[in-house]
Amino acid sequence: MTGKLCLLCCGNFLPEIEAAVAAEGWGDVSVAAFPARCGHPPTNWDELRPLVPADCTAVAVLGRACLHGLEAPPNDWPPVRRRLQENCFHLVAGATPVAEAIGRGAYLITPGWLRDWRRKVAEMGFDATTAPDFFHGFARSLELLDTGVVPDADRLLVELAATLDLPAGRTAVGIDYTRLLLGRWVAEWRLEEAHREARERDRDHSRAVADLTAAMDVLGQLAQLKDEAETVAAIEDLFRMLFAPQDLFLVRFAEGTAQAIDALPQALAAQLAALKEDWAWTASGSGFLLRIGRSRELLAVVIVDRLAFPEFRERYLNLALSVADVCGLAIENARSFHRLKETEAALRKSEFSLKIAQAIAHLGHWEWDVASGDMRWSDETYRILGYEPHALAPSDDTFFLVIHPDDREMVGEHIRQARQGHSFDLEYRVVLPGGSVRVVHGMGTALRADVAGQPRLIGTIQDLTAHAPLELLGVIQDITDRKELEWRLAREASTDPLTGCANRRRFLELARQEIVRVRRYGGSLSVLALDLDHFKKVNDRHGHHVGDLALQMLVQVCHATLREEDTVGRLGGEEFAILLPQTPAERAVEVAERVRRAVEAARVDLEPDPSVRFTTSVGVASLEAADKDIDALLGRADRALYQAKESGRNRVVSDTPVS
């Protein structure tokens, strides 16, 4: 297609829209924003005209209140679609969490609004003195719909909450919802473009129009599904409706492994195993295999064979390729929703149990992020200190104010030692709001330290003041088996079951964290991409069992060669990557060469057969300013790996210039 789409949105949502477009890699989509002026939206199209690039052939204006004042666009504008949302915040989150937050009396904010909140409040006509009264008139709290696109959103939220004297909450929503929403709209626009181009090329396009209309109906349903089984069934219905094949199969992949592949005919199973590109024709010539994936991860392969109208197979393939991205996003969204629900259920159960245990033991806990100044108290901590839960904002100043004046220096010294990595265990006195003095037992330790040396402290507080004798009843339960199961499930969720290294999801999570760290605090970061040379020949000659042993050997050699802080991850099949924090390009090349030599020296013993030796090719890339995310960095490492293989294998090639 030759057209381009311009997404025109409110400035409060610009970071999320830009992040979603960048994550999807839509080269035919641009993003522009008009200044956020809730209640005073643009009144004519001339205000928006400078924002739209000249090469855009269509415009989608996103929002709600900001669109009411606009009449129909002038005739010289490209086609305009108004994507009206019931609520502006539905651009980043579903209707349920938005409605629940508003129902609690929360004032919703986005990272885009938060990153320049001082100017926004000033534009509303308020200052630090008058703003609290205004916000208190209609909001009981602040709620940040955190999409993760503004790194210091937590700090800004604490500053805003302190200025407005309102409690603040944070709901992590990510950008998956925005990606799915935009994906549906972009797919619709692309299909409309295809429709327009087909009409210009060939007036006899009735079947193409019917196909596009049917596809849009099902794509609209996919955006609403949260269950993976329902999503897969809807995708199967879509392909069956569009192409009317006699044979239709959808093979799901989890962690790179095909699920329920036994149902495939032998010939198609062989083609599936050999599929390396995004698609391939079936052996019969009257169908195709289509890969469905997201972010370098293979999620499913759809196989349609023996089409009812094989003469249209080229058109069918183009249509299938145009909807594959949305199908992949729908499957990924369903899996993410399932994981989120499991995590939320476990968290609610854990929090409920913790509150009961703390109430019984009269034991409270607190957390303090020294770097940001953010402090959190449990409900029982408030009660021990004589306050109703959340009656005042917790901070280090508030904490020291309740400590008896004669004990503040002692407690302060223990806190200073804890910031250096030491634990503390002491008794001290606190003064309750009514003036009574209580003796408490406090314990604390530093959980971790970031690169700036600022730890995160966690501690407990327990009232030791003498009470009248009480007769207490209690129960005790052995939960060892349950805890061991929970630990095992936690390990399996982040570990590749064959090799024991980090799985794809865990590796990408750690890589994103390292990129955020480097962007915020400086330093270096490198990635190695590697796999075993001629691995397919090893499988064909010795069998998959030997191939598995070879992959296990590769990971064992890497772990023995690398530092403890380095991470080995399996991205899929024989593809591996190594994360090297605080490692510049020249040092990363040295590490890669050391790994390559160690693999070349290792061997897999096969009794009674002779040992098998392997070599590996390694691509090296170090983080640069132009790398927007981990996909960009891994892509450069992959290209270097490809050059290493093209140059003869068993060698290291760097994509980053080494001084």
Long-range contacts (C-beta under 8 A, 24 or more apart in sequence): 1-28, 1-190, 1-193, 1-194, 1-197, 2-57, 2-197, 3-28, 3-57, 3-58, 3-193, 3-196, 4-28, 4-29, 4-30, 4-53, 4-55, 4-56, 4-57, 4-58, 5-29, 5-30, 5-56, 5-57, 5-58, 5-59, 5-60, 5-186, 5-189, 6-30, 6-31, 6-32, 6-52, 6-53, 6-56, 6-58, 6-59, 6-60, 7-31, 7-32, 7-60, 7-62, 7-182, 8-32, 8-33, 8-34, 8-48, 8-51, 8-52, 8-59, 8-60, 8-61, 8-62, 9-33, 9-34, 9-61, 9-62, 9-63, 9-91, 10-34, 10-36, 10-62, 10-63, 10-66, 10-88, 11-35, 11-36, 11-112, 12-36, 12-88, 12-110, 12-112, 12-113, 13-62, 13-63, 13-88, 13-91, 13-92, 13-110, 13-112, 14-112, 15-110, 15-111, 15-112, 15-115, 15-147, 15-149, 15-150, 16-91, 16-92, 16-110, 16-111, 16-112, 16-147, 16-149, 16-175, 16-178, 17-62, 17-91, 17-178, 17-182, 18-149, 19-147, 19-149, 19-175, 19-178, 20-175, 20-178, 20-179, 20-182, 21-182, 22-628, 22-629, 23-175, 23-179, 23-295, 23-629, 23-631, 24-179, 24-182, 24-183, 24-186, 24-325, 26-186, 28-190, 29-186, 30-56, 34-66, 36-112, 36-113, 36-120, 37-66, 38-65, 38-66, 39-65, 41-65, 41-66, 41-67, 41-68, 41-69, 41-70, 42-66, 42-69, 42-70, 43-69, 43-70, 44-70, 44-71, 45-70, 45-73, 45-74, 45-77, 49-77, 52-78, 57-193, 58-189, 58-192, 58-193, 60-185, 60-189, 62-91, 63-88, 63-91, 64-88, 81-185, 81-189, 83-185, 89-145, 91-178, 91-181, 92-145, 92-147, 92-173, 92-175, 92-177, 92-178, 93-145, 93-171, 93-173, 93-177, 94-177, 97-145, 97-171, 97-173, 98-145, 101-143, 101-145, 101-171, 104-140, 104-141, 104-143, 105-139, 105-140, 105-141, 106-139, 106-140, 106-141, 106-142, 106-143, 106-169, 107-135, 107-138, 107-139, 107-141, 107-142, 107-143, 107-166, 108-143, 108-145, 109-142, 109-143, 109-144, 109-145, 109-160, 110-144, 110-145, 110-147, 111-144, 111-146, 111-147, 111-148, 111-149, 111-150, 111-153, 112-149, 112-150, 114-144, 114-150, 114-153, 114-156, 114-157, 114-160, 115-150, 115-153, 115-156, 117-156, 117-159, 117-160, 121-163, 128-163, 131-163, 131-164, 132-163, 132-164, 132-165, 132-166, 135-164, 135-166, 136-164, 136-165, 136-166, 139-166, 140-166, 140-167, 141-166, 141-167, 141-168, 141-169, 142-166, 142-167, 142-168, 142-169, 143-168, 143-169, 143-170, 143-171, 144-168, 144-169, 144-170, 144-171, 145-171, 145-173, 146-170, 146-171, 146-172, 146-173, 147-173, 147-174, 147-175, 147-178, 148-172, 148-174, 148-175, 149-175, 151-516, 151-519, 151-520, 152-520, 154-372, 154-374, 155-372, 155-373, 155-374, 158-372, 158-373, 158-374, 161-393, 162-393, 167-390, 167-393, 176-332, 176-333, 176-336, 177-333, 179-329, 180-223, 180-329, 180-330, 180-333, 181-223, 183-223, 183-325, 183-326, 183-329, 184-219, 184-220, 184-222, 184-223, 184-326, 187-219, 187-322, 187-323, 187-325, 187-326, 188-216, 188-219, 190-322, 191-215, 191-216, 191-322, 194-318, 194-319, 194-322, 207-312, 208-315, 211-242, 211-319, 212-319, 214-238, 214-241, 214-242, 215-242, 215-319, 215-323, 219-323, 219-326, 222-326, 222-327, 222-330, 223-330, 225-330, 225-334, 226-333, 226-334, 226-337, 226-338, 227-334, 227-338, 228-331, 228-334, 228-335, 228-338, 230-334, 231-330, 231-331, 231-333, 231-334, 232-300, 232-331, 234-330, 235-292, 235-300, 235-302, 235-327, 235-330, 235-331, 236-302, 238-323, 238-327, 239-302, 239-304, 239-320, 242-316, 242-319, 242-320, 243-304, 243-307, 243-308, 243-316, 243-320, 244-307, 244-308, 244-309, 245-287, 245-304, 245-305, 245-306, 245-307, 245-308, 246-305, 246-306, 246-307, 246-308, 247-287, 247-303, 247-304, 247-305, 247-306, 248-302, 248-303, 248-304, 248-305, 249-302, 249-303, 250-300, 250-301, 250-302, 250-303, 251-300, 251-301, 251-303, 252-299, 252-300, 252-331, 253-298, 253-299, 253-300, 253-301, 255-496, 255-497, 255-503, 255-504, 255-572, 256-297, 256-298, 256-504, 256-570, 256-571, 256-572, 256-573, 258-301, 264-303, 268-303, 268-305, 272-301, 272-303, 275-301, 278-321, 278-324, 279-317, 279-320, 279-321, 281-313, 285-310, 286-310, 286-313, 287-313, 288-313, 288-316, 288-317, 288-320, 290-317, 290-320, 290-321, 290-324, 291-324, 292-324, 292-327, 292-328, 292-331, 293-328, 294-328, 294-329, 294-331, 294-332, 295-332, 295-508, 295-631, 296-571, 296-572, 296-631, 296-634, 297-504, 297-572, 298-572, 299-328, 299-331, 299-332, 300-327, 300-328, 300-331, 302-327, 354-378, 355-379, 355-380, 360-474, 361-462, 362-462, 362-463, 363-460, 363-461, 363-462, 364-460, 364-461, 364-462, 365-458, 365-459, 365-460, 365-461, 366-394, 366-399, 366-458, 366-459, 366-460, 366-461, 367-456, 367-457, 367-458, 368-396, 368-456, 368-457, 368-458, 368-459, 369-454, 369-456, 370-419, 370-454, 370-455, 370-456, 370-457, 371-450, 371-452, 371-454, 371-456, 375-399, 381-461, 384-430, 384-438, 384-440, 384-461, 384-462, 384-463, 385-430, 385-432, 385-461, 386-430, 386-432, 386-433, 386-434, 386-436, 386-438, 387-433, 402-430, 402-431, 402-432, 403-428, 403-429, 403-430, 403-431, 404-428, 404-429, 404-430, 404-431, 404-437, 411-442, 414-444, 415-444, 415-457, 418-444, 418-445, 418-446, 418-455, 418-457, 419-446, 419-454, 419-455, 419-457, 421-446, 421-449, 421-455, 422-446, 424-459, 427-464, 438-463, 438-465, 439-463, 439-464, 439-465, 440-464, 440-465, 450-517, 450-521, 451-517, 451-521, 451-523, 452-521, 496-569, 496-570, 498-548, 498-551, 498-552, 498-570, 499-551, 499-552, 499-554, 499-555, 499-570, 500-552, 500-555, 501-555, 501-558, 501-559, 501-568, 501-569, 501-570, 501-576, 502-567, 502-568, 502-569, 502-570, 503-569, 503-570, 504-569, 504-570, 504-571, 504-572, 506-569, 507-567, 507-569, 507-570, 507-571, 507-577, 507-579, 508-569, 508-630, 510-567, 510-569, 510-579, 511-579, 511-630, 511-633, 511-634, 512-629, 512-630, 514-579, 514-581, 515-623, 515-627, 515-629, 515-630, 515-633, 517-581, 518-623, 523-581, 523-582, 524-582, 524-583, 524-584, 524-585, 524-622, 524-623, 525-579, 525-580, 525-581, 525-582, 525-583, 525-622, 525-623, 525-633, 526-580, 526-583, 526-584, 526-585, 526-587, 526-588, 526-591, 526-620, 526-621, 526-622, 526-623, 526-656, 527-577, 527-578, 527-579, 527-580, 527-620, 527-621, 527-622, 527-623, 527-633, 527-634, 527-637, 528-577, 528-578, 528-580, 528-588, 528-591, 528-592, 528-595, 528-618, 528-619, 528-620, 528-637, 529-575, 529-576, 529-577, 529-618, 529-619, 529-621, 529-634, 529-637, 529-638, 529-640, 529-641, 530-554, 530-576, 530-577, 530-578, 530-592, 530-595, 530-616, 530-617, 530-618, 530-619, 530-641, 531-573, 531-574, 531-575, 531-576, 531-616, 531-617, 531-641, 532-574, 532-599, 532-614, 532-615, 532-616, 533-614, 533-615, 533-616, 533-617, 533-645, 533-649, 533-650, 534-649, 535-574, 538-612, 538-614, 542-606, 542-612, 546-604, 546-606, 546-612, 547-574, 549-604, 550-604, 550-612, 550-614, 553-599, 553-602, 553-603, 553-604, 553-614, 554-599, 554-614, 554-616, 557-595, 557-598, 557-599, 557-602, 558-595, 558-598, 560-598, 561-591, 561-594, 561-595, 561-598, 562-591, 562-595, 566-591, 571-634, 577-634, 577-637, 583-622, 584-622, 585-620, 585-622, 585-654, 585-656, 585-657, 585-658, 585-659, 586-658, 586-659, 588-620, 588-622, 588-654, 588-656, 589-620, 589-652, 589-654, 589-658, 592-618, 592-620, 592-652, 592-654, 593-618, 593-652, 596-650, 596-651, 596-652, 600-650, 615-649, 615-650, 616-650, 617-641, 617-644, 617-645, 617-649, 617-650, 617-651, 617-652, 617-653, 618-644, 618-651, 618-652, 618-653, 619-643, 619-644, 619-652, 619-653, 619-654, 619-655, 620-652, 620-653, 620-654, 620-655, 620-656, 621-654, 621-655, 621-656, 622-656, 624-656
